[in-house]
């Protein structure tokens, strides 16, 4: 089959030598063009006679860099001057107002006209000239590369793998003049705003928070987060004025793709956030739709209070979770229809029984009421569906309803790690281990530096009987934070299962110290002491658990577990029965926790299991 190999082009008074990236005039002298102007000319020639939009040209000529439309206009002007200065006129590139440009010159390739079907004569035998083949390969590779860049940046389909963007915590513009709630809040809001494009995965705030230091290398942070692109910035407020600096960075090359400064009134913070997200979307060739729950209020003070609440909630200590709730309530006092604030309350209350030894009856009804109100105002809130799913599973033991809410959350936002994490826990406690592990891995891939997700993946593996993999995941968790108490607790559980009593007690001491005295660490310590032949010490720990306290609620499940370690089935079943009445959240573990295996044939234990819905 005859083939025309395009290694050079001729049009008007010019010849384009593609291999050497030269444009020669009629006298053979080179026309001075910058590399980007040459790329622009080459793309126009390749698509001669076609109308090319401005977006298409920018994507083709600047595939790895974000430029303004003015860059294209300027380069078109330079190209016209370069060609027109020699030619004495310019009728080669036509501007189609409001649409783009068209290259209209008659072009020949290796002396063959575009419109003439003439086969290339092969060189005589013994004198094979391979240069056209090499030049042809060069042209083909250039064309393929440009096509790939164009497709990736401008014509994404559902089959394309999503790109990953990490928005690093904003920093103060002036050192020592920090407003952490504003800095984290702008970060959090932009993450939510940008997440509306299905072709983009946003690293959540829980993963990017460790990179809030002023000396963080954004490219290194991007690599650690597994991101393709990083957005970093600084923000400062002076009275009613606000300045935001932002920079978008290609993680692979480290080159900036776009940067800008925004100065506005603080009352226009919403406009600033919209402008930033819009510019980043334009830079990444995204199509941002509406995002449920991104703002939902026009009251700047209510928004500020909400941001303050988010900041405290992420710190996850009992006192700070309660402070978060107080800030959300203040935000609602200013805007009673602020769905995000209700969602925040729902999420905060459901955290308290697990992290803070709070009675389930004091937390989950409030969480449910807030979640239902949030969904009444905004039924597309993934966060609210997740909170409601936790209420149904941890408190009401309504497993079908819980699974429905978690799956609804994933349907609304497939990139929400909290939704995958919540569904995984539900699947674990109901014995569907393979599904549970898959969901937790999905959560970890979306939120790779989340301590809770890494530790809970180890838990899912442990309850599936895959302790070697669980230990490996805990090692990776400790690489992120060696003091994370939940991971230490999880490691102790594995050691107890392996009867490594000394190792278990060492880990439990670390967990107790890091958590501030969490009762589960005390309970497991009593269990391990009893099982290792130290019953007197175990009883002292049980006395500590049962000591009256005005400070914290003591989960009956933990007392039952300690007694079970001593082999006191009567006391263990008594306290389990009390735990059912109090709807203790840890009762959901009864089916998978091997520490109860000695009671599984006991009718009273079977009755308790049925009351929990297991």
NURO-372987 format. One record per residue (C-alpha): x, y, z. Coordinates in pm, 1 decimal. Each point is the difference from the previous one (the first is absolute). Layout:
BEGIN
R, X, Y, Z
...
This chain:
BEGIN
R, 0.0, 0.0, 0.0
R, 138.7, 339.1, -101.1
R, 42.5, 249.4, 285.4
R, 74.4, 368.5, 11.1
R, 260.1, 67.6, 268.7
R, -26.4, 354.1, 135.4
R, 350.1, 112.8, 90.0
R, -31.1, 352.8, -135.5
R, -268.7, 238.6, -115.8
R, -6.4, 281.4, -249.6
R, -251.2, 283.0, -2.8
R, 9.7, 338.2, -166.8
R, 365.7, 111.9, 10.0
R, 99.0, -221.6, 292.3
R, 128.8, -349.7, 62.4
R, -34.2, -171.3, 339.9
R, 270.8, -252.2, 86.8
R, -166.5, -195.9, 279.7
R, 299.4, -208.8, 101.8
R, 217.0, 307.7, 57.7
R, -293.5, 213.3, 119.9
R, 83.2, 271.6, -252.4
R, -204.5, 228.8, -219.1
R, 192.1, 119.7, -308.0
R, -94.5, 286.7, -227.6
R, 25.4, -3.6, -383.5
R, 373.4, 71.0, 21.9
R, 59.6, -287.0, 243.6
R, 60.4, 231.0, 291.5
R, -153.0, -102.2, 334.7
R, -298.3, 190.8, 136.6
R, 55.6, 67.5, 371.3
R, -274.3, -171.6, 201.6
R, -11.2, -94.0, 367.4
R, -63.8, -370.5, 75.5
R, -361.9, 65.0, 96.5
R, -68.2, 207.3, -311.4
R, 144.4, -283.6, -209.6
R, -225.6, -249.3, 182.7
R, -295.3, 225.5, -70.1
R, 84.2, 18.4, -371.5
R, 52.8, -374.4, -21.8
R, -337.3, -72.9, 162.1
R, -174.3, 245.7, -231.4
R, 160.6, -166.5, -301.8
R, -89.9, -347.0, 122.5
R, -362.7, 113.8, 24.8
R, -3.8, 225.4, -305.7
R, -340.4, 97.6, -122.9
R, -164.1, -84.3, 334.1
R, -140.7, 246.9, 247.2
R, 200.5, -39.2, 322.8
R, -144.8, 139.4, 320.6
R, 216.6, 198.4, 237.5
R, -32.0, -266.1, 267.9
R, 113.7, -268.1, -243.8
R, 303.2, 199.1, -103.9
R, 100.3, 78.6, 358.2
R, -35.8, -365.4, 99.5
R, 214.0, -111.3, -294.3
R, 277.6, 259.6, 23.6
R, 20.0, 24.7, 381.6
R, -95.1, -353.0, 110.0
R, 178.1, 9.7, 337.2
R, -40.9, 366.9, 81.0
R, -295.7, 220.1, 79.4
R, -11.7, 321.6, -197.6
R, -244.1, 280.7, -48.0
R, -171.6, 55.0, -334.5
R, 217.0, 308.6, -46.3
R, 304.2, -228.5, -42.3
R, -160.3, -160.8, -302.8
R, -102.1, 333.9, -146.8
R, 351.7, 134.7, 44.7
R, 160.7, -304.2, -164.4
R, -241.7, 16.2, -294.3
R, 98.6, 362.9, -42.6
R, 372.8, -86.6, 13.2
R, -49.4, -276.2, -257.2
R, -190.3, 230.2, -232.8
R, 269.3, 263.8, 23.6
R, 274.5, -255.5, -60.3
R, -167.2, -124.2, -313.2
R, -136.7, 335.3, -112.5
R, 332.5, 185.3, 37.8
R, 149.3, -217.9, -273.4
R, -309.2, -45.8, -210.1
R, -109.5, 358.8, 5.7
R, -352.9, -88.5, 102.0
R, -196.4, -255.7, 196.2
R, -281.9, -215.7, -128.4
R, 118.0, -326.1, 154.2
R, -173.6, -8.0, 341.5
R, -362.8, 105.5, 11.3
R, -165.0, 108.7, 322.5
R, -359.2, -119.7, 39.9
R, -141.7, 249.9, 250.9
R, -113.8, -156.7, 325.0
R, 99.8, -349.5, -112.0
R, 368.5, -44.7, -83.2
R, 248.3, -14.8, -286.8
R, 40.7, -176.1, -334.6
R, 316.0, -56.1, -204.3
R, -110.5, 55.7, -362.9
R, 322.8, -9.5, -201.3
R, 46.6, -262.4, -269.8
R, 250.5, -249.8, 143.7
R, 214.6, -255.7, -181.2
R, 181.7, -287.9, 165.6
R, 339.4, -97.1, -143.0
R, -105.6, 182.3, -311.3
R, -332.9, -186.7, -24.1
R, -317.4, 206.2, 17.1
R, -261.6, -79.1, 263.2
R, -254.0, -55.0, -275.3
R, 201.9, -219.8, -236.8
R, 14.7, -376.3, 47.7
R, 353.6, -75.3, -121.2
R, 196.9, -299.5, 129.8
R, 354.0, 52.4, 121.6
R, 262.7, -157.9, -219.8
R, 218.5, -244.7, 189.4
R, 378.4, 47.7, -22.9
R, 176.0, -233.2, -244.6
R, 112.5, -334.1, 138.1
R, 331.1, 21.4, 184.2
R, -54.9, 367.5, 82.7
R, -263.4, -20.9, 272.5
R, -40.2, 344.0, 158.3
R, -128.7, -46.3, 354.3
R, -17.2, 367.1, 93.3
R, -367.0, 39.1, -100.3
R, -83.7, -297.8, 221.5
R, 180.2, 151.3, 297.9
R, -154.4, 339.4, -62.5
R, -336.5, -168.5, -32.6
R, 43.8, -170.0, 335.2
R, 87.6, 333.7, 156.8
R, -314.1, 157.1, -145.9
R, -212.7, -292.8, 110.3
R, 135.6, 9.4, 354.0
R, -53.1, 375.4, 24.9
R, -354.3, -36.9, -128.3
R, -76.2, -282.9, 242.8
R, 147.5, 188.8, 296.2
R, -197.6, 312.4, -80.5
R, -311.5, -204.5, -45.5
R, 44.6, -174.1, 333.7
R, 53.3, 331.3, 179.7
R, -305.2, 146.4, -167.1
R, -220.0, -296.3, 83.8
R, 121.6, -6.3, 360.6
R, -51.7, 367.5, 65.3
R, -308.7, 74.5, -206.3
R, -198.6, -308.6, -92.3
R, -14.7, -220.2, 303.3
R, -244.1, -289.2, -8.0
R, -138.7, -222.1, 272.5
R, 265.0, -257.2, -92.4
R, 289.0, 231.8, 90.5
R, 155.2, -58.0, 343.8
R, -81.1, 290.7, 231.2
R, 272.3, 253.1, 67.0
R, 97.1, 67.0, 360.8
R, 21.7, 352.1, 143.2
R, 132.7, 80.3, 346.2
R, -95.7, 339.9, 139.0
R, 254.0, 61.7, 274.2
R, -103.2, 191.9, 312.6
R, 16.7, 372.2, -62.4
R, 263.2, 179.1, 204.9
R, 10.4, 350.9, 146.1
R, 135.6, 258.3, -239.5
R, 183.7, 164.1, 290.4
R, 180.3, -233.7, 238.2
R, -132.7, 26.0, 354.3
R, -332.2, 143.7, -112.9
R, -191.1, -323.7, -47.2
R, -375.4, -58.5, -10.8
R, -5.0, -380.5, 0.2
R, -377.7, -27.5, -32.7
R, 3.7, 218.0, -311.1
R, 303.4, -177.0, -146.5
R, -138.7, -349.7, 50.4
R, -349.6, 117.2, -86.3
R, 96.3, 137.3, -339.4
R, 186.9, -324.9, -65.5
R, -297.9, -211.7, 104.7
R, -245.3, 203.5, -205.5
R, 213.7, -11.6, -312.4
R, 34.3, -377.7, 36.6
R, -377.1, -30.6, 10.2
R, -45.8, 248.0, -284.4
R, 247.3, -175.9, -230.4
R, -134.1, -348.6, 70.2
R, -300.3, 46.4, -229.6
R, 194.6, -113.7, -307.2
R, -18.2, -382.3, -24.2
R, 334.4, -5.7, -181.0
R, 181.9, 146.4, 299.9
R, 79.9, -153.6, 337.3
R, 63.1, 246.5, 281.9
R, 211.1, -104.0, 293.9
R, -215.1, 70.5, 309.6
R, 96.9, 236.4, 277.1
R, 97.4, -289.7, 225.8
R, 278.1, -94.5, -244.3
R, 131.5, 347.5, -78.9
R, -5.8, 139.7, 356.1
R, 349.3, -133.7, 82.8
R, 138.4, 233.7, -269.0
R, -99.8, 325.1, 168.3
R, 354.5, 102.0, 95.3
R, 150.7, 301.7, -172.2
R, 307.4, -195.9, -112.8
R, -189.8, -274.9, -184.6
R, 130.1, -77.4, -349.3
R, -320.6, -15.5, -209.2
R, 150.1, -234.1, -259.5
R, 117.2, -244.5, 269.0
R, -338.4, 25.6, 171.8
R, -171.2, -75.1, -328.7
R, 211.4, -310.8, -49.7
R, -74.1, -121.3, 351.5
R, -371.3, 55.1, -58.6
R, 11.2, -176.9, -336.1
R, -128.8, 312.3, -175.1
R, 51.1, 118.3, -357.0
R, -47.6, 365.9, 86.1
R, 32.0, 208.8, 316.3
R, -166.9, 329.0, 86.9
R, 179.6, 200.5, 268.9
R, -83.2, 342.4, 129.1
R, 4.2, 259.4, 272.1
R, -279.0, 207.0, 145.4
R, -6.0, 305.7, 223.5
R, -278.1, 213.4, 141.2
R, 40.2, 360.9, 108.9
R, -325.5, 135.4, 138.8
R, -250.5, -26.2, -282.7
R, 268.8, -65.3, -263.3
R, 130.6, -336.8, -113.3
R, 287.1, -101.8, -227.0
R, 44.9, -351.0, -140.4
R, 304.8, -119.0, -196.4
R, -26.3, -332.2, -183.5
R, 226.9, -211.4, -216.6
R, -75.9, -317.4, -195.6
R, 297.4, -237.0, -37.7
R, 64.1, -299.5, -223.1
R, 127.2, -266.8, 241.8
R, 195.2, -191.7, -262.1
R, 201.6, 295.4, -128.6
R, -25.9, 234.5, 297.2
R, -86.6, 281.0, -241.4
R, -272.0, 252.8, 87.3
R, -302.3, -31.8, -228.2
R, -185.2, 310.1, 114.8
R, 15.9, 260.2, 273.9
R, -209.1, 295.8, 107.1
R, -65.9, 250.1, 279.1
R, -348.4, 94.7, 114.9
R, -73.1, 315.4, 199.0
R, -351.9, 59.5, 122.4
R, -219.1, 84.9, 294.5
R, -36.6, -277.4, 257.2
R, -374.5, 26.6, -49.6
R, 68.5, -125.4, -354.3
R, 191.2, -311.1, 115.5
R, -253.0, -211.5, -189.7
R, 83.0, 181.4, -322.9
R, 372.2, -51.7, 63.0
R, -49.6, -374.5, 53.4
R, -215.3, -24.5, -312.0
R, 260.2, 190.8, -201.1
R, 281.4, -227.5, 115.4
R, -190.9, -321.3, -67.9
R, -113.2, 132.8, -336.1
R, 354.8, 88.9, -105.3
R, 135.8, -336.5, 115.4
R, -279.4, -176.8, -186.4
R, 87.5, 197.2, -310.8
R, 364.9, -84.7, 49.3
R, -72.9, -371.9, 28.7
R, -265.6, 3.9, -273.4
R, -273.2, -101.0, 245.9
R, -372.5, 50.7, -9.5
R, -108.9, 86.7, 350.4
R, -365.4, -56.1, 73.1
R, -196.7, 100.8, 304.7
R, 133.4, -149.1, 321.2
R, -241.4, -99.2, 272.3
R, 98.5, 151.0, 331.7
R, 291.4, 216.9, -113.2
R, -135.9, 322.4, 143.3
R, -375.9, 7.3, 63.7
R, 13.8, 334.5, 175.9
R, 58.5, 358.7, -99.2
R, 67.7, 101.0, 359.5
R, 375.5, 52.0, 28.7
R, -0.9, -19.5, 380.2
R, -195.5, -328.0, -5.5
R, 254.2, -131.0, -249.4
R, 288.1, 109.1, 226.4
R, -156.5, -178.6, 297.1
R, -47.9, -312.8, -208.7
R, 366.9, 6.4, -100.8
R, 97.0, 34.2, 365.3
R, -212.2, -302.7, 80.5
R, 164.5, -205.7, -272.7
R, 341.6, 90.0, 134.1
R, -84.4, -120.9, 351.4
R, -175.9, -313.2, -123.0
R, 305.2, -114.4, -195.6
R, 206.5, 6.6, 320.8
R, -227.7, -279.0, 129.8
R, 52.5, 35.2, 376.1
R, -316.7, -12.5, 216.1
R, 26.3, 363.7, 104.1
R, 64.2, 125.0, -350.1
R, -281.4, -204.9, -153.9
R, -236.4, 168.7, 245.1
R, 147.0, 337.5, -90.5
R, -65.3, -81.3, -364.3
R, -365.0, -69.8, 78.2
R, -25.0, 334.3, 180.0
R, 136.1, 184.9, -304.6
R, -242.4, -181.2, -232.5
R, -287.9, 97.5, 226.9
R, 112.5, 363.6, -5.8
R, 8.1, -14.0, -379.6
R, -356.0, -134.2, -1.6
R, -112.3, 281.3, 228.1
R, 99.7, 238.9, -278.7
R, -129.9, -216.9, -285.6
R, -255.1, -264.3, 110.7
R, 0.0, -153.3, -350.4
R, 373.9, -65.4, -14.4
R, -0.1, -369.5, -96.5
R, 377.0, -36.3, 28.0
R, -10.0, 103.7, 365.7
R, -264.9, -264.5, 71.9
R, 214.1, -257.7, -179.3
R, 296.2, 104.8, 212.7
R, -202.6, -48.5, 319.6
R, -114.7, -343.0, -116.9
R, 355.2, -106.5, -76.8
R, 141.2, 138.1, 325.8
R, -255.4, -166.3, 225.4
R, 46.7, -341.7, -159.9
R, 376.5, 24.5, 70.3
R, -39.4, 48.7, 375.2
R, -101.8, -351.3, 117.1
R, 299.4, -162.9, -172.0
R, 272.7, 253.7, 72.0
R, -114.5, 145.8, 329.0
R, -187.5, -252.5, 217.0
R, -331.0, 182.4, -45.6
R, -327.2, -186.8, 51.4
R, -156.1, -98.5, -332.9
R, -337.6, 129.9, 118.0
R, 155.2, 342.8, 58.7
R, 145.0, 25.1, -348.1
R, -171.2, -202.1, -270.7
R, -356.4, 138.2, 29.5
R, 148.5, 348.9, -39.8
R, 210.8, -117.9, -292.2
R, -306.8, -149.4, -167.4
R, -211.6, 311.6, 49.5
R, 272.8, 220.5, -148.7
R, 60.5, -236.5, -292.5
R, -370.8, -14.5, -86.9
R, -24.0, 380.0, 16.3
R, 307.7, 33.1, -222.1
R, -152.5, -240.1, -253.9
R, -330.3, 186.5, 13.5
R, 189.7, 311.0, -107.9
R, 237.0, -180.5, -237.5
R, -69.9, -364.8, -82.6
R, 320.5, -29.8, -205.8
R, 233.1, 38.1, 297.5
R, 226.3, -304.8, 8.2
R, 122.6, 99.7, 346.8
R, -354.7, -5.6, 141.8
R, -79.6, -339.7, -150.7
R, 320.0, -139.6, 154.2
R, -89.5, 139.9, 344.7
R, -349.6, -148.6, -27.6
R, 151.0, -332.4, -105.2
R, 210.2, -4.4, 316.7
R, -308.3, 68.9, 212.5
R, -186.9, -290.4, -159.8
R, 292.1, -241.8, 45.3
R, 168.6, 100.4, 326.7
R, -310.3, 102.1, 193.9
R, -319.9, -135.2, -152.5
R, 158.0, -321.1, -136.2
R, -212.2, 34.6, -312.4
R, 247.6, -157.4, -240.4
R, -199.5, 28.6, -328.9
R, -73.8, 368.7, 62.7
R, 363.7, 65.1, 90.8
R, 127.4, -166.0, -316.8
R, -251.4, 192.8, -209.8
R, 122.4, 333.5, 140.7
R, 367.2, -83.6, -51.5
R, -58.4, -112.3, -357.5
R, -208.1, 311.2, -66.6
R, 293.2, 210.6, 120.7
R, 236.8, -183.3, -236.5
R, -245.6, 44.8, -286.3
R, -8.8, 374.8, 65.2
R, 377.7, 27.4, 37.8
R, 203.4, -305.4, -108.6
R, 313.8, 182.6, 114.3
R, -115.5, 46.9, 361.6
R, 237.2, -208.7, 216.4
R, -228.8, 32.8, 305.4
R, -280.1, -174.6, -187.2
R, 220.9, -292.6, -105.1
R, 142.3, -20.3, 352.2
R, -345.3, -6.9, 160.9
R, -123.2, -268.5, -238.6
R, 312.2, -207.6, 66.6
R, -53.8, 2.8, 377.0
R, -361.0, -108.9, -51.9
R, 108.4, -284.8, -229.2
R, 267.2, -111.6, 249.2
R, -231.3, -26.4, 300.4
R, -257.2, -194.4, -205.2
R, 263.9, -248.4, -114.7
R, 37.7, 103.8, -366.7
R, 375.7, 23.9, 22.1
R, 113.4, 4.0, -362.9
R, -240.5, 282.7, -83.8
R, 105.3, 183.9, 313.8
R, 368.9, -13.8, -90.4
R, -70.8, 122.7, -352.4
R, -197.5, 297.6, 129.9
R, 264.4, 95.4, 255.0
R, 270.4, -20.1, -263.9
R, -208.7, 228.3, -218.4
R, -18.0, 244.6, 292.2
R, 376.5, -19.0, 50.5
R, 74.1, 54.8, -369.9
R, -212.4, 314.9, 15.7
R, 144.8, 112.9, 334.0
R, 346.6, -161.1, 16.2
R, 133.2, 185.2, 303.7
R, -308.6, -39.1, 218.0
R, 106.8, -161.3, 327.0
R, -349.0, -127.9, 75.4
R, -41.2, -159.1, -342.1
R, 335.8, -176.2, 13.8
R, -69.1, -132.1, 350.0
R, -353.1, -107.8, -89.7
R, 129.2, -185.0, -303.3
R, 219.5, -195.8, 239.9
R, -311.1, -69.3, 208.1
R, -190.6, -128.8, -303.5
R, 292.5, -227.4, -86.8
R, 29.6, -124.0, 359.8
R, -365.3, -95.0, 27.1
R, 30.1, -174.4, -338.1
R, 277.1, -217.8, 146.5
R, 278.3, 166.6, -201.9
R, 227.8, 116.3, 279.6
R, 322.6, 13.0, -203.7
R, -159.0, 252.6, -235.8
R, -147.5, 185.4, 296.9
R, 342.5, 33.8, 161.0
R, 145.7, 128.9, -326.1
R, -272.4, 266.9, -21.2
R, 65.4, 103.8, 360.2
R, 369.2, 38.7, -77.2
R, -97.4, 242.4, -276.4
R, -232.3, 182.5, 241.6
R, 284.8, 48.5, 247.4
R, 215.3, 140.8, -280.6
R, -255.6, 281.8, -19.6
R, -36.0, 44.6, 377.5
R, 164.3, -238.2, 248.3
R, -216.1, 134.0, 284.2
R, -345.2, -60.9, -151.3
R, -176.5, -168.4, 289.9
R, -268.6, -183.2, -199.8
R, 270.6, -174.4, -202.1
R, 179.2, -95.1, 323.7
R, -329.9, -138.8, 131.6
R, -46.9, -198.9, -319.6
R, 354.0, -141.1, 25.1
R, -71.1, -106.7, 357.9
R, -312.1, -187.5, -112.0
R, 205.6, -196.4, -251.5
R, 263.3, -80.9, 261.8
R, -272.1, -117.6, 241.5
R, -132.1, -231.6, -270.4
R, 352.7, -136.6, -39.7
R, 40.0, -28.2, 381.8
R, 296.6, 235.4, -8.2
R, -100.9, 142.2, 335.9
R, 308.5, 208.5, 74.4
R, -6.5, 164.5, -342.6
R, -372.9, 64.0, 33.7
R, 40.1, 167.5, 339.0
R, 278.2, 221.0, -133.4
R, -220.7, 119.7, -284.1
R, -298.4, 53.0, 228.9
R, 205.7, 221.5, 228.9
R, 95.9, 211.4, -301.7
R, -363.6, 15.0, -114.3
R, -123.2, 99.1, 344.6
R, 256.7, 277.9, 33.0
R, -57.1, 138.5, -351.3
R, -381.0, -9.0, 31.5
R, -13.5, 168.7, 338.5
R, -131.3, -309.4, 177.3
R, -254.7, -145.7, -242.8
R, -198.7, -271.8, 176.1
R, 47.1, -253.8, -279.3
R, 375.4, 2.1, 60.9
R, -63.9, -61.5, 371.1
R, -248.0, -278.9, -74.0
R, 235.9, -181.9, -236.1
R, 281.4, 40.3, 251.8
R, -213.6, -175.4, 263.4
R, -85.5, -274.4, -251.5
R, 367.0, -55.0, -94.0
R, 111.6, -1.0, 365.2
R, -265.5, -256.7, 87.6
R, 82.5, -225.6, -292.1
R, 372.9, 17.7, 70.7
R, -47.8, -128.0, 355.7
R, -8.8, 330.0, 190.7
R, -359.5, 5.4, 131.0
R, 62.5, 226.5, 297.8
R, 135.4, 275.0, -223.9
R, -293.3, -57.1, -235.1
R, -248.9, 54.1, 284.6
R, 169.7, 328.2, 88.2
R, -56.9, 113.4, -358.2
R, -365.7, -105.5, 24.0
R, -35.6, 201.9, 319.9
R, 139.0, 296.0, -191.0
R, -255.8, -53.8, -275.3
R, -288.7, -13.9, 248.0
R, 112.4, 295.7, 207.8
R, -279.3, 261.8, 0.7
R, 79.9, 303.5, -210.9
R, -176.0, 323.3, -72.7
R, 232.5, 53.1, -294.9
R, -61.2, -289.7, -236.0
R, -253.9, -268.4, -77.6
R, 147.0, -348.6, 43.0
R, -107.5, -238.3, -281.1
R, -146.5, -316.7, 148.4
R, 147.6, -199.6, -288.5
R, 351.4, 79.6, 122.4
R, -77.9, -118.1, 351.9
R, -153.0, -320.6, -139.6
R, 311.3, -68.4, -207.5
R, 227.2, 38.5, 302.4
R, -210.0, -243.7, 202.9
R, -0.6, -245.5, -288.4
R, 379.5, 3.0, 8.2
R, -20.4, -119.4, 359.7
R, -235.8, -279.2, -104.4
R, -286.9, 152.8, 200.0
R, -282.7, -75.4, -244.3
R, -276.7, 113.5, 236.5
R, 142.3, 349.4, 35.6
R, 92.0, 12.9, -368.5
R, -357.2, -85.5, -107.8
R, -146.7, 238.7, 258.2
R, 199.5, 291.0, -139.6
R, -72.0, -102.5, -361.7
R, -370.2, 4.4, 82.2
R, 46.4, 349.1, 143.4
R, 189.3, 98.9, -315.9
R, -298.2, -105.8, -213.2
R, -233.3, 214.6, 210.4
R, 235.7, 296.6, -36.0
R, 50.5, -75.1, -371.3
R, 378.4, 3.1, 43.2
R, 164.2, 56.0, -338.1
R, 257.2, -275.9, 50.7
R, -275.4, -261.4, 4.6
R, 18.2, -5.1, -378.7
R, 327.1, -196.7, 36.3
R, -161.0, -300.5, 168.5
R, -16.1, -214.5, -312.4
R, 362.5, 46.2, -108.9
R, 188.7, 51.2, 328.6
R, 165.6, -330.5, 92.8
R, 29.1, 94.6, 367.6
R, -366.7, -103.3, 31.8
R, 43.1, -344.9, -156.6
R, -15.3, -168.3, 341.7
R, -360.6, 120.9, 42.3
R, -143.7, -69.4, -343.7
R, -181.5, -318.3, 105.3
R, -153.2, 169.2, 306.4
R, -372.2, 66.7, -49.2
R, 22.9, 336.6, 174.3
R, 276.1, 113.1, -238.3
R, -204.2, -121.7, -298.2
R, -295.3, 203.7, 126.8
R, 220.1, 308.9, 29.7
R, 124.0, -51.7, -355.7
R, -358.7, -14.3, -125.7
R, -90.7, 320.3, 181.4
R, 286.6, 173.3, -177.8
R, -133.4, -130.1, -331.9
R, 298.6, -224.9, -65.5
